[in-house]
Amino acid sequence: MDIKELSQSFSLSPLICLTLTVFLLLFTSAEGQLQVIGSPHPIVATPGDDVILPCHVEPAVNVAGLTVEWSRPDLRPYPNDLQKRVGFVHLYRDSREVLDMKISSYVLRTALFLEDLRRGNISLKITNVTLTDEGRYRCFIPKLKSLKKSSIVNLEIDQSSTNTSTETPLNPKNLRTPGPTEEMDSEGDVSSRSRLALLFAFLLIVAFVVGGFLVRVCVCGKKKKKLMTAP
């Protein structure tokens, strides 16, 4: 194979380099993508306690201008409502709390930490909890530029507990990021699945490029063999 044929055989090298560059950019983007993260462990309280349901955005980003929703996915606030309206434990929109769609039992009992929204902390404080407050709570930022916009926090009410305070530190850095097996909310571990999908797509592209390269080398070899055997 002479120099000209060799250069033709490696003409796909720029495509390989471009493929690797795109993959690295996509993978880096997925690694640094924003995520809404709640507590991986249940928050335990006794009736009458004030509790904080931890939830934050990581990496920390200012969400003061975004809508923040806290809801109970397992609770139908209006059982007899044919329109199936959504009820919220707490709804923050346009830099203020919206009360029109708030579940009545949570009126005057919930609050966000408004100053900490600038640091990505969307934890919710609930005062004077009761047995009916037990269950799953969903923190959700609809317009967050992320594949993982929500997380689930479990609240357990234990009448036999002797705890006098169940408040959690407000600094999001005190919240440990849960691993893939620790946080399995209704959306699953989207971040891990997205990385696997990127890896699978990359392998397919590499296989296609390598296959094309080998075919080109084979064709060039046959052409050279024919030229050598020609009279």
MDAnalysis code that builds the backbone (N, CA, C; Angstrom):
import MDAnalysis as mda
import numpy as np

u = mda.Universe.empty(693, n_residues=231, atom_resindex=np.repeat(np.arange(231), 3), trajectory=True)
u.add_TopologyAttr("name", ["N", "CA", "C"] * 231)
u.add_TopologyAttr("resid", np.arange(1, 232))
u.add_TopologyAttr("resname", ["MET", "ASP", "ILE", "LYS", "GLU", "LEU", "SER", "GLN", "SER", "PHE", "SER", "LEU", "SER", "PRO", "LEU", "ILE", "CYS", "LEU", "THR", "LEU", "THR", "VAL", "PHE", "LEU", "LEU", "LEU", "PHE", "THR", "SER", "ALA", "GLU", "GLY", "GLN", "LEU", "GLN", "VAL", "ILE", "GLY", "SER", "PRO", "HIS", "PRO", "ILE", "VAL", "ALA", "THR", "PRO", "GLY", "ASP", "ASP", "VAL", "ILE", "LEU", "PRO", "CYS", "HIS", "VAL", "GLU", "PRO", "ALA", "VAL", "ASN", "VAL", "ALA", "GLY", "LEU", "THR", "VAL", "GLU", "TRP", "SER", "ARG", "PRO", "ASP", "LEU", "ARG", "PRO", "TYR", "PRO", "ASN", "ASP", "LEU", "GLN", "LYS", "ARG", "VAL", "GLY", "PHE", "VAL", "HIS", "LEU", "TYR", "ARG", "ASP", "SER", "ARG", "GLU", "VAL", "LEU", "ASP", "MET", "LYS", "ILE", "SER", "SER", "TYR", "VAL", "LEU", "ARG", "THR", "ALA", "LEU", "PHE", "LEU", "GLU", "ASP", "LEU", "ARG", "ARG", "GLY", "ASN", "ILE", "SER", "LEU", "LYS", "ILE", "THR", "ASN", "VAL", "THR", "LEU", "THR", "ASP", "GLU", "GLY", "ARG", "TYR", "ARG", "CYS", "PHE", "ILE", "PRO", "LYS", "LEU", "LYS", "SER", "LEU", "LYS", "LYS", "SER", "SER", "ILE", "VAL", "ASN", "LEU", "GLU", "ILE", "ASP", "GLN", "SER", "SER", "THR", "ASN", "THR", "SER", "THR", "GLU", "THR", "PRO", "LEU", "ASN", "PRO", "LYS", "ASN", "LEU", "ARG", "THR", "PRO", "GLY", "PRO", "THR", "GLU", "GLU", "MET", "ASP", "SER", "GLU", "GLY", "ASP", "VAL", "SER", "SER", "ARG", "SER", "ARG", "LEU", "ALA", "LEU", "LEU", "PHE", "ALA", "PHE", "LEU", "LEU", "ILE", "VAL", "ALA", "PHE", "VAL", "VAL", "GLY", "GLY", "PHE", "LEU", "VAL", "ARG", "VAL", "CYS", "VAL", "CYS", "GLY", "LYS", "LYS", "LYS", "LYS", "LYS", "LEU", "MET", "THR", "ALA", "PRO"])
u.atoms.positions = np.array([
    [0.865, -1.201, 0.000],
    [0.000, 0.000, 0.000],
    [0.896, 1.244, 0.000],
    [0.798, 2.083, -1.081],
    [1.649, 3.256, -1.180],
    [1.120, 4.388, -0.291],
    [1.825, 5.525, -0.319],
    [1.465, 6.645, 0.559],
    [0.097, 7.194, 0.225],
    [-0.245, 7.252, -1.048],
    [-1.541, 7.792, -1.447],
    [-2.677, 6.936, -0.921],
    [-2.545, 5.601, -1.086],
    [-3.594, 4.706, -0.612],
    [-3.699, 4.741, 0.905],
    [-2.536, 4.868, 1.577],
    [-2.541, 4.925, 3.036],
    [-3.274, 6.166, 3.519],
    [-3.034, 7.287, 2.834],
    [-3.719, 8.518, 3.228],
    [-5.212, 8.410, 2.994],
    [-5.601, 7.717, 1.920],
    [-7.026, 7.515, 1.658],
    [-7.650, 6.626, 2.724],
    [-6.899, 5.616, 3.151],
    [-7.420, 4.698, 4.164],
    [-7.678, 5.394, 5.483],
    [-6.856, 6.392, 5.776],
    [-7.005, 7.096, 7.042],
    [-7.810, 8.382, 6.899],
    [-8.547, 8.496, 5.781],
    [-9.342, 9.699, 5.576],
    [-10.495, 9.807, 6.557],
    [-10.824, 8.675, 7.218],
    [-11.901, 8.694, 8.204],
    [-11.416, 9.171, 9.568],
    [-10.085, 9.382, 9.718],
    [-9.551, 9.794, 11.019],
    [-10.187, 11.063, 11.550],
    [-10.400, 12.109, 10.730],
    [-11.088, 13.300, 11.255],
    [-12.466, 12.993, 11.802],
    [-13.178, 12.057, 11.160],
    [-14.501, 11.676, 11.656],
    [-14.399, 10.998, 13.013],
    [-13.360, 10.159, 13.164],
    [-13.154, 9.494, 14.459],
    [-12.862, 10.533, 15.537],
    [-12.001, 11.491, 15.211],
    [-11.663, 12.540, 16.183],
    [-12.897, 13.368, 16.547],
    [-13.696, 13.677, 15.523],
    [-14.909, 14.454, 15.776],
    [-15.871, 13.676, 16.672],
    [-15.997, 12.368, 16.409],
    [-16.884, 11.523, 17.217],
    [-16.443, 11.498, 18.673],
    [-15.127, 11.330, 18.877],
    [-14.602, 11.313, 20.246],
    [-14.829, 12.646, 20.942],
    [-14.637, 13.739, 20.216],
    [-14.828, 15.066, 20.806],
    [-16.266, 15.280, 21.227],
    [-17.213, 14.931, 20.328],
    [-18.633, 15.088, 20.641],
    [-19.014, 14.242, 21.838],
    [-18.534, 13.004, 21.883],
    [-18.868, 12.123, 23.006],
    [-18.357, 12.691, 24.320],
    [-17.105, 13.177, 24.321],
    [-16.545, 13.734, 25.550],
    [-17.330, 14.954, 26.012],
    [-17.755, 15.784, 25.066],
    [-18.558, 16.949, 25.426],
    [-19.895, 16.538, 26.013],
    [-20.546, 15.549, 25.409],
    [-21.838, 15.076, 25.909],
    [-21.687, 14.439, 27.277],
    [-20.641, 13.646, 27.447],
    [-20.445, 12.965, 28.724],
    [-20.139, 13.965, 29.826],
    [-19.304, 14.985, 29.502],
    [-19.001, 16.018, 30.489],
    [-20.255, 16.783, 30.867],
    [-21.101, 17.069, 29.867],
    [-22.353, 17.774, 30.136],
    [-23.254, 16.966, 31.034],
    [-23.327, 15.650, 30.794],
    [-24.181, 14.794, 31.621],
    [-23.667, 14.719, 33.048],
    [-22.317, 14.698, 33.197],
    [-21.742, 14.606, 34.527],
    [-22.046, 15.857, 35.346],
    [-22.007, 17.037, 34.678],
    [-22.201, 18.273, 35.409],
    [-23.627, 18.765, 35.379],
    [-24.549, 17.928, 34.986],
    [-25.928, 18.361, 34.836],
    [-26.586, 18.603, 36.185],
    [-27.491, 19.588, 36.207],
    [-28.220, 19.897, 37.434],
    [-29.121, 18.740, 37.817],
    [-29.249, 18.507, 39.116],
    [-30.121, 17.465, 39.637],
    [-30.852, 17.970, 40.872],
    [-32.110, 17.599, 40.991],
    [-32.859, 17.865, 42.217],
    [-32.680, 16.648, 43.120],
    [-32.182, 16.878, 44.319],
    [-31.825, 15.775, 45.220],
    [-32.514, 15.956, 46.563],
    [-33.245, 14.946, 46.971],
    [-33.882, 14.933, 48.282],
    [-33.149, 14.017, 49.241],
    [-33.634, 13.933, 50.449],
    [-33.005, 13.070, 51.442],
    [-33.187, 11.602, 51.050],
    [-32.108, 10.804, 51.077],
    [-32.235, 9.385, 50.756],
    [-32.861, 8.578, 51.889],
    [-32.967, 9.187, 53.055],
    [-33.513, 8.491, 54.218],
    [-34.811, 9.161, 54.674],
    [-35.731, 8.402, 55.242],
    [-36.987, 8.996, 55.730],
    [-36.734, 10.022, 56.827],
    [-37.582, 11.049, 56.855],
    [-37.555, 12.039, 57.926],
    [-38.577, 11.599, 58.968],
    [-38.110, 11.351, 60.177],
    [-38.975, 10.820, 61.238],
    [-39.343, 11.944, 62.202],
    [-40.618, 12.041, 62.530],
    [-41.089, 13.092, 63.438],
    [-42.191, 12.532, 64.331],
    [-42.511, 13.268, 65.373],
    [-43.633, 12.919, 66.248],
    [-44.716, 13.982, 66.084],
    [-45.958, 13.647, 66.385],
    [-47.037, 14.635, 66.262],
    [-46.726, 15.910, 67.034],
    [-46.935, 17.048, 66.370],
    [-46.669, 18.340, 66.980],
    [-45.311, 18.917, 66.642],
    [-44.411, 18.098, 66.051],
    [-43.081, 18.590, 65.686],
    [-43.144, 19.536, 64.486],
    [-42.100, 20.349, 64.380],
    [-41.839, 21.098, 63.160],
    [-40.743, 20.349, 62.404],
    [-40.947, 20.087, 61.129],
    [-39.980, 19.298, 60.369],
    [-39.512, 20.059, 59.135],
    [-38.342, 19.673, 58.668],
    [-37.811, 20.197, 57.413],
    [-37.579, 19.013, 56.477],
    [-38.191, 19.080, 55.308],
    [-37.988, 18.061, 54.284],
    [-36.865, 18.544, 53.373],
    [-35.687, 17.917, 53.452],
    [-34.528, 18.420, 52.706],
    [-34.646, 18.143, 51.208],
    [-34.332, 19.166, 50.422],
    [-34.295, 19.018, 48.970],
    [-33.470, 20.178, 48.414],
    [-32.588, 19.884, 47.486],
    [-31.753, 20.941, 46.933],
    [-31.340, 20.601, 45.511],
    [-30.823, 21.627, 44.825],
    [-30.316, 21.461, 43.466],
    [-28.798, 21.343, 43.533],
    [-28.280, 20.377, 42.823],
    [-26.837, 20.176, 42.799],
    [-26.367, 20.015, 41.362],
    [-25.325, 20.739, 40.945],
    [-24.596, 21.786, 41.663],
    [-25.514, 22.960, 42.031],
    [-25.119, 23.684, 43.074],
    [-25.943, 24.786, 43.573],
    [-26.154, 25.843, 42.493],
    [-27.394, 26.260, 42.332],
    [-27.740, 27.269, 41.333],
    [-28.896, 28.100, 41.879],
    [-28.974, 29.334, 41.463],
    [-30.034, 30.230, 41.923],
    [-31.365, 29.841, 41.283],
    [-32.340, 29.432, 42.110],
    [-33.653, 29.039, 41.598],
    [-34.747, 29.984, 42.101],
    [-34.340, 31.144, 42.595],
    [-35.316, 32.087, 43.150],
    [-36.324, 32.550, 42.104],
    [-35.929, 32.548, 40.844],
    [-36.829, 32.992, 39.791],
    [-37.617, 31.886, 39.134],
    [-37.469, 30.657, 39.619],
    [-38.157, 29.520, 39.036],
    [-39.342, 29.082, 39.907],
    [-40.219, 28.289, 39.306],
    [-41.346, 27.716, 40.055],
    [-40.874, 26.500, 40.841],
    [-41.270, 26.438, 42.102],
    [-40.943, 25.299, 42.965],
    [-42.253, 24.690, 43.462],
    [-42.417, 23.411, 43.246],
    [-43.646, 22.727, 43.645],
    [-43.340, 21.638, 44.669],
    [-44.118, 21.624, 45.730],
    [-44.108, 20.522, 46.689],
    [-45.503, 19.899, 46.680],
    [-45.569, 18.617, 46.470],
    [-46.859, 17.938, 46.388],
    [-46.762, 16.564, 47.041],
    [-47.912, 15.920, 47.155],
    [-47.968, 14.562, 47.679],
    [-48.525, 13.660, 46.573],
    [-47.652, 12.919, 45.886],
    [-48.083, 12.128, 44.733],
    [-49.090, 11.036, 45.059],
    [-49.147, 10.606, 46.319],
    [-50.070, 9.536, 46.703],
    [-51.380, 10.052, 47.276],
    [-51.538, 11.367, 47.293],
    [-52.722, 11.952, 47.921],
    [-53.554, 12.699, 46.887],
    [-54.854, 12.397, 46.857],
    [-55.779, 13.147, 46.012],
    [-56.443, 14.218, 46.870],
    [-56.075, 15.479, 46.652],
    [-56.599, 16.544, 47.524],
    [-58.094, 16.756, 47.378],
    [-58.638, 16.446, 46.193],
    [-60.064, 16.657, 45.952],
    [-60.668, 15.356, 45.403],
    [-60.982, 14.392, 46.253],
    [-61.457, 13.071, 45.811],
    [-62.695, 13.125, 44.922],
    [-63.569, 14.090, 45.145],
    [-64.817, 14.173, 44.388],
    [-64.751, 15.143, 43.206],
    [-63.552, 15.618, 42.924],
    [-63.390, 16.591, 41.846],
    [-63.239, 15.857, 40.514],
    [-64.212, 16.021, 39.619],
    [-64.159, 15.356, 38.322],
    [-63.070, 15.938, 37.425],
    [-62.655, 17.154, 37.698],
    [-61.615, 17.792, 36.891],
    [-60.211, 17.347, 37.296],
    [-60.125, 16.593, 38.387],
    [-58.851, 16.063, 38.869],
    [-57.801, 17.172, 39.028],
    [-58.207, 18.245, 39.689],
    [-57.277, 19.340, 39.919],
    [-56.129, 18.923, 40.825],
    [-54.999, 19.541, 40.579],
    [-53.816, 19.236, 41.382],
    [-53.799, 20.113, 42.620],
    [-53.485, 19.500, 43.755],
    [-53.336, 20.263, 44.987],
    [-51.885, 20.226, 45.429],
    [-51.423, 21.335, 45.966],
    [-50.023, 21.428, 46.361],
    [-49.894, 21.583, 47.867],
    [-48.849, 20.987, 48.393],
    [-48.478, 21.240, 49.778],
    [-47.913, 22.659, 49.868],
    [-47.126, 23.015, 48.869],
    [-46.590, 24.379, 48.785],
    [-46.255, 24.659, 47.326],
    [-46.680, 25.819, 46.844],
    [-46.401, 26.227, 45.471],
    [-45.777, 27.614, 45.473],
    [-44.549, 27.702, 44.960],
    [-43.823, 28.966, 44.857],
    [-43.715, 29.325, 43.384],
    [-44.268, 30.479, 43.020],
    [-44.273, 30.902, 41.621],
    [-44.216, 32.430, 41.559],
    [-43.462, 32.949, 40.599],
    [-43.314, 34.399, 40.450],
    [-42.831, 35.057, 41.744],
    [-41.891, 34.372, 42.382],
    [-41.230, 34.891, 43.594],
    [-42.167, 35.041, 44.790],
    [-43.231, 34.272, 44.819],
    [-44.144, 34.318, 45.971],
    [-44.901, 32.993, 46.071],
    [-45.495, 32.767, 47.244],
    [-46.299, 31.566, 47.417],
    [-47.671, 31.759, 46.781],
    [-48.145, 30.733, 46.091],
    [-49.473, 30.748, 45.476],
    [-50.396, 29.908, 46.354],
    [-51.460, 30.525, 46.849],
    [-52.349, 29.853, 47.795],
    [-53.583, 29.234, 47.145],
    [-53.887, 29.618, 45.914],
    [-55.129, 29.166, 45.281],
    [-55.224, 27.653, 45.166],
    [-54.077, 26.992, 44.946],
    [-54.084, 25.545, 44.711],
    [-53.498, 24.773, 45.886],
    [-53.430, 25.401, 47.023],
    [-52.832, 24.768, 48.198],
    [-53.832, 23.854, 48.895],
    [-53.380, 22.674, 49.312],
    [-54.226, 21.761, 50.083],
    [-54.575, 22.438, 51.407],
    [-55.851, 22.443, 51.736],
    [-56.328, 23.238, 52.877],
    [-55.653, 22.880, 54.188],
    [-55.318, 21.614, 54.396],
    [-54.726, 21.207, 55.669],
    [-53.304, 21.734, 55.867],
    [-52.716, 22.277, 54.795],
    [-51.352, 22.805, 54.905],
    [-51.309, 24.333, 54.924],
    [-52.443, 24.982, 54.908],
    [-52.484, 26.445, 54.937],
    [-51.856, 26.957, 56.235],
    [-50.962, 27.927, 56.100],
    [-50.250, 28.553, 57.231],
    [-49.312, 27.592, 57.956],
    [-48.992, 26.461, 57.325],
    [-48.119, 25.484, 57.993],
    [-46.835, 25.185, 57.217],
    [-46.685, 25.741, 56.031],
    [-45.503, 25.431, 55.224],
    [-44.758, 26.697, 54.830],
    [-43.462, 26.517, 54.577],
    [-42.648, 27.664, 54.161],
    [-41.360, 27.170, 53.518],
    [-40.908, 27.899, 52.503],
    [-39.587, 27.692, 51.938],
    [-38.618, 28.659, 52.616],
    [-37.354, 28.425, 52.459],
    [-36.329, 29.324, 52.992],
    [-35.890, 30.229, 51.843],
    [-36.561, 31.363, 51.719],
    [-36.451, 32.205, 50.534],
    [-35.027, 32.667, 50.253],
    [-34.270, 32.983, 51.279],
    [-32.902, 33.437, 51.065],
    [-32.021, 32.315, 50.510],
    [-32.352, 31.094, 50.892],
    [-31.528, 29.960, 50.457],
    [-31.873, 29.482, 49.050],
    [-32.949, 29.997, 48.463],
    [-33.272, 29.624, 47.086],
    [-32.145, 30.028, 46.138],
    [-31.436, 31.078, 46.479],
    [-30.326, 31.536, 45.641],
    [-29.174, 30.543, 45.641],
    [-29.155, 29.667, 46.620],
    [-28.108, 28.649, 46.698],
    [-28.646, 27.261, 46.332],
    [-29.840, 27.227, 45.746],
    [-30.381, 25.949, 45.284],
    [-31.087, 25.137, 46.338],
    [-31.304, 25.722, 47.522],
    [-31.969, 24.990, 48.596],
    [-33.488, 25.189, 48.488],
    [-34.231, 24.118, 48.220],
    [-35.687, 24.219, 48.116],
    [-36.367, 23.390, 49.217],
    [-35.664, 23.201, 50.317],
    [-36.228, 22.439, 51.441],
    [-37.522, 23.085, 51.937],
    [-38.413, 22.240, 52.422],
    [-39.724, 22.713, 52.889],
    [-39.865, 22.490, 54.386],
    [-40.320, 23.529, 55.088],
    [-40.607, 23.407, 56.521],
    [-42.108, 23.249, 56.714],
    [-42.475, 22.235, 57.510],
    [-43.877, 21.996, 57.862],
    [-43.984, 22.071, 59.378],
    [-44.883, 22.889, 59.873],
    [-45.042, 23.047, 61.318],
    [-46.194, 22.186, 61.837],
    [-46.048, 21.796, 63.099],
    [-47.105, 21.079, 63.825],
    [-47.645, 19.885, 63.022],
    [-46.762, 18.937, 62.733],
    [-47.164, 17.801, 61.908],
    [-48.146, 16.896, 62.665],
    [-48.957, 16.202, 61.889],
    [-49.931, 15.259, 62.439],
    [-49.770, 13.919, 61.743],
    [-50.522, 12.938, 62.189],
    [-50.448, 11.607, 61.581],
    [-50.834, 11.642, 60.102],
    [-51.728, 12.534, 59.741],
    [-52.174, 12.607, 58.343],
    [-51.109, 13.180, 57.416],
    [-50.055, 13.752, 57.986],
    [-48.978, 14.306, 57.155],
    [-47.994, 13.234, 56.708],
    [-48.109, 12.048, 57.236],
    [-47.169, 10.983, 56.883],
    [-47.340, 10.583, 55.416],
    [-46.200, 10.339, 54.748],
    [-46.263, 9.886, 53.363],
    [-45.118, 10.431, 52.523],
    [-45.292, 10.307, 51.220],
    [-44.267, 10.758, 50.275],
    [-44.538, 12.185, 49.822],
    [-43.463, 12.963, 49.754],
    [-43.535, 14.341, 49.292],
    [-42.602, 14.502, 48.081],
    [-43.088, 15.204, 47.085],
    [-42.316, 15.391, 45.858],
    [-41.915, 16.857, 45.707],
    [-40.613, 17.107, 45.619],
    [-40.121, 18.450, 45.318],
    [-39.794, 18.493, 43.827],
    [-40.244, 19.548, 43.151],
    [-40.218, 19.574, 41.688],
    [-39.986, 20.991, 41.199],
    [-39.045, 21.148, 40.258],
    [-38.793, 22.435, 39.605],
    [-39.063, 22.235, 38.118],
    [-40.262, 22.574, 37.638],
    [-40.670, 22.246, 36.269],
    [-39.748, 22.786, 35.178],
    [-39.214, 24.007, 35.363],
    [-38.441, 24.641, 34.295],
    [-36.935, 24.541, 34.498],
    [-36.517, 23.654, 35.383],
    [-35.087, 23.445, 35.574],
    [-34.516, 22.747, 34.338],
    [-33.401, 23.253, 33.829],
    [-32.785, 22.665, 32.642],
    [-32.012, 21.420, 33.042],
    [-32.746, 20.338, 33.213],
    [-32.169, 19.095, 33.706],
    [-33.071, 17.926, 33.344],
    [-32.486, 16.735, 33.301],
    [-33.283, 15.532, 33.109],
    [-33.913, 15.078, 34.422],
    [-33.352, 15.517, 35.527],
    [-33.856, 15.124, 36.847],
    [-34.347, 16.365, 37.579],
    [-35.627, 16.660, 37.410],
    [-36.212, 17.883, 37.940],
    [-36.932, 17.685, 39.263],
    [-37.032, 16.452, 39.740],
    [-37.786, 16.208, 40.966],
    [-37.133, 15.124, 41.800],
    [-37.574, 15.049, 43.043],
    [-37.102, 14.005, 43.951],
    [-38.191, 13.739, 44.979],
    [-38.100, 12.609, 45.634],
    [-39.088, 12.192, 46.629],
    [-38.462, 12.186, 48.024],
    [-39.180, 12.760, 48.983],
    [-38.771, 12.735, 50.389],
    [-39.882, 12.070, 51.191],
    [-39.521, 11.108, 52.004],
    [-40.498, 10.384, 52.821],
    [-40.555, 10.952, 54.235],
    [-41.778, 11.187, 54.705],
    [-41.992, 11.659, 56.074],
    [-42.723, 10.573, 56.857],
    [-42.133, 10.166, 57.971],
    [-42.733, 9.158, 58.841],
    [-43.097, 9.795, 60.176],
    [-44.310, 9.554, 60.646],
    [-44.768, 10.074, 61.933],
    [-44.781, 8.918, 62.934],
    [-43.960, 9.042, 63.961],
    [-43.810, 7.982, 64.965],
    [-44.333, 8.495, 66.309],
    [-45.439, 7.937, 66.736],
    [-46.028, 8.371, 68.007],
    [-45.201, 7.949, 69.205],
    [-44.399, 6.905, 69.043],
    [-43.618, 6.402, 70.176],
    [-42.240, 7.041, 70.270],
    [-41.893, 7.875, 69.280],
    [-40.564, 8.482, 69.266],
    [-40.440, 9.514, 70.368],
    [-39.220, 9.661, 70.870],
    [-38.952, 10.641, 71.927],
    [-38.220, 11.857, 71.386],
    [-38.083, 11.920, 70.050],
    [-37.385, 13.080, 69.473],
    [-38.142, 14.362, 69.777],
    [-37.396, 15.396, 70.100],
    [-38.020, 16.689, 70.368],
    [-37.835, 17.664, 69.210],
    [-36.949, 17.320, 68.302],
    [-36.740, 18.183, 67.144],
    [-36.295, 17.345, 65.963],
    [-36.905, 17.592, 64.819],
    [-36.535, 16.859, 63.621],
    [-36.092, 17.804, 62.517],
    [-35.735, 19.026, 62.891],
    [-35.295, 19.964, 61.877],
    [-33.916, 19.581, 61.370],
    [-33.722, 19.754, 60.072],
    [-32.494, 19.396, 59.395],
    [-31.718, 20.642, 59.045],
    [-30.366, 20.623, 59.147],
    [-29.585, 21.801, 58.780],
    [-29.950, 22.275, 57.382],
    [-29.973, 23.606, 57.213],
    [-30.435, 24.161, 55.952],
    [-29.372, 24.179, 54.876],
    [-28.111, 24.067, 55.251],
    [-27.053, 24.119, 54.258],
    [-27.121, 22.892, 53.369],
    [-27.332, 23.052, 52.051],
    [-27.428, 21.895, 51.169],
    [-26.179, 21.035, 51.176],
    [-25.029, 21.604, 51.522],
    [-23.805, 20.821, 51.538],
    [-23.836, 19.743, 52.611],
    [-24.712, 19.913, 53.607],
    [-24.824, 18.906, 54.652],
    [-25.625, 17.697, 54.193],
    [-26.245, 17.799, 53.055],
    [-27.026, 16.686, 52.541],
    [-26.137, 15.831, 51.658],
    [-26.006, 14.556, 52.002],
    [-25.179, 13.662, 51.208],
    [-25.915, 13.274, 49.941],
    [-25.199, 13.332, 48.822],
    [-25.816, 12.948, 47.560],
    [-26.063, 11.448, 47.553],
    [-27.311, 11.014, 47.369],
    [-27.607, 9.592, 47.393],
    [-27.048, 8.885, 46.182],
    [-26.661, 7.624, 46.382],
    [-26.195, 6.805, 45.276],
    [-27.361, 6.261, 44.479],
    [-27.059, 5.559, 43.375],
    [-28.122, 5.057, 42.509],
    [-29.094, 4.124, 43.207],
    [-28.601, 3.368, 44.212],
    [-29.494, 2.426, 44.885],
    [-30.225, 3.040, 46.053],
    [-29.866, 4.286, 46.422],
    [-30.470, 4.904, 47.591],
    [-31.698, 5.730, 47.231],
    [-31.644, 6.378, 46.077],
    [-32.762, 7.239, 45.710],
    [-33.432, 6.697, 44.464],
    [-34.575, 6.051, 44.643],
    [-35.323, 5.493, 43.530],
    [-36.725, 6.064, 43.589],
    [-36.874, 7.289, 43.073],
    [-38.176, 7.914, 43.086],
    [-38.949, 7.517, 41.850],
    [-40.086, 8.214, 41.610],
    [-40.968, 7.825, 40.523],
    [-40.315, 7.962, 39.158],
    [-39.253, 8.778, 39.060],
    [-38.600, 8.947, 37.778],
    [-37.401, 8.034, 37.615],
    [-37.022, 7.315, 38.686],
    [-35.871, 6.431, 38.621],
    [-34.584, 7.229, 38.568],
    [-33.486, 6.518, 38.380],
    [-32.188, 7.173, 38.333],
    [-31.909, 7.606, 36.906],
    [-32.458, 8.768, 36.525],
    [-32.366, 9.249, 35.154],
    [-30.924, 9.537, 34.770],
    [-30.168, 10.088, 35.720],
    [-28.802, 10.474, 35.403],
    [-27.972, 9.274, 34.975],
    [-28.063, 8.157, 35.706],
    [-27.292, 6.964, 35.369],
    [-27.732, 6.396, 34.031],
    [-29.036, 6.383, 33.792],
    [-29.530, 5.848, 32.532],
    [-29.069, 6.693, 31.360],
    [-29.007, 8.019, 31.536],
    [-28.569, 8.887, 30.439],
    [-27.111, 8.643, 30.103],
    [-26.280, 8.400, 31.120],
    [-24.873, 8.117, 30.849],
    [-24.714, 6.793, 30.125],
    [-25.489, 5.787, 30.501],
    [-25.431, 4.502, 29.818],
    [-25.875, 4.636, 28.367],
    [-26.901, 5.456, 28.138],
    [-27.381, 5.661, 26.772],
    [-26.310, 6.338, 25.926],
    [-25.621, 7.333, 26.501],
    [-24.542, 8.005, 25.779],
    [-23.410, 7.037, 25.458],
    [-23.073, 6.189, 26.419],
    [-22.007, 5.217, 26.203],
    [-22.386, 4.239, 25.109],
    [-23.631, 3.773, 25.123],
    [-24.100, 2.831, 24.106],
    [-24.067, 3.476, 22.718],
    [-24.518, 4.732, 22.624],
    [-24.513, 5.445, 21.348],
    [-23.086, 5.632, 20.840],
    [-22.177, 5.940, 21.753],
    [-20.786, 6.121, 21.372],
    [-20.188, 4.831, 20.821],
    [-20.474, 3.708, 21.487],
    [-19.952, 2.426, 21.022],
    [-20.488, 2.071, 19.634],
    [-21.757, 2.397, 19.394],
    [-22.334, 2.143, 18.069],
    [-21.623, 2.972, 17.001],
    [-21.359, 4.249, 17.319],
    [-20.677, 5.118, 16.358],
    [-19.265, 4.623, 16.094],
    [-18.566, 4.231, 17.161],
    [-17.204, 3.720, 16.995],
    [-17.205, 2.457, 16.138],
    [-18.165, 1.564, 16.399],
    [-18.254, 0.339, 15.611],
    [-18.492, 0.648, 14.137],
    [-19.347, 1.630, 13.871],
    [-19.639, 2.023, 12.489],
    [-18.402, 2.599, 11.817],
    [-17.694, 3.481, 12.511],
    [-16.506, 4.115, 11.944],
    [-15.404, 3.096, 11.698],
    [-15.157, 2.221, 12.673],
    [-14.112, 1.202, 12.525],
    [-14.474, 0.241, 11.394],
    [-15.760, -0.131, 11.321],
    [-16.193, -1.018, 10.244],
    [-15.973, -0.388, 8.882],
    [-16.313, 0.890, 8.759],
    [-16.090, 1.589, 7.491],
    [-14.621, 1.670, 7.140],
    [-13.792, 1.892, 8.154],
    [-12.344, 1.950, 7.926],
    [-11.801, 0.627, 7.430],
    [-12.223, -0.477, 8.054],
    [-11.744, -1.800, 7.650],
    [-12.197, -2.143, 6.241],
    [-13.446, -1.776, 5.924],
    [-13.950, -2.034, 4.565],
    [-13.124, -1.264, 3.545],
    [-12.792, -0.028, 3.871],
    [-12.000, 0.800, 2.947],
    [-10.618, 0.212, 2.746],
    [-9.996, -0.249, 3.837],
    [-8.679, -0.870, 3.725],
    [-8.743, -2.116, 2.861],
    [-9.800, -2.915, 3.054],
    [-9.962, -4.150, 2.280],
    [-10.128, -3.840, 0.793],
    [-10.933, -2.830, 0.486],
    [-11.152, -2.453, -0.916],
    [-9.862, -1.963, -1.555],
    [-9.115, -1.143, -0.830],
    [-7.848, -0.652, -1.352],
    [-6.865, -1.794, -1.592],
    [-6.870, -2.773, -0.694],
    [-5.985, -3.925, -0.850],
    [-6.321, -4.739, -2.091],
    [-7.626, -4.926, -2.347],
    [-8.035, -5.675, -3.535],
    [-7.660, -4.945, -4.811],
    [-7.823, -3.582, -4.794],
    [-7.446, -2.814, -5.969],
    [-5.962, -2.935, -6.247],
    [-5.159, -2.893, -5.198],
    [-3.703, -3.004, -5.377],
    [-3.343, -4.381, -5.894],
    [-4.030, -5.416, -5.407],
    [-3.743, -6.784, -5.852],
    [-4.060, -6.947, -7.336],
    [-5.173, -6.325, -7.782],
    [-5.555, -6.410, -9.195],
    [-4.523, -5.694, -10.065],
    [-4.052, -4.537, -9.586],
    [-3.042, -3.803, -10.359],
    [-1.742, -4.578, -10.470],
    [-1.372, -5.280, -9.421],
    [-0.144, -6.038, -9.424],
    [-0.242, -7.258, -10.329],
    [-1.414, -7.862, -10.471],
    [-1.590, -9.065, -11.296],
    [-1.928, -8.713, -12.742],
    [-2.240, -7.454, -12.998],
    [-2.583, -7.066, -14.374],
    [-1.338, -7.122, -15.250],
    [-1.463, -7.559, -16.575],
    [-0.315, -7.652, -17.474],
    [0.261, -6.268, -17.795],
])
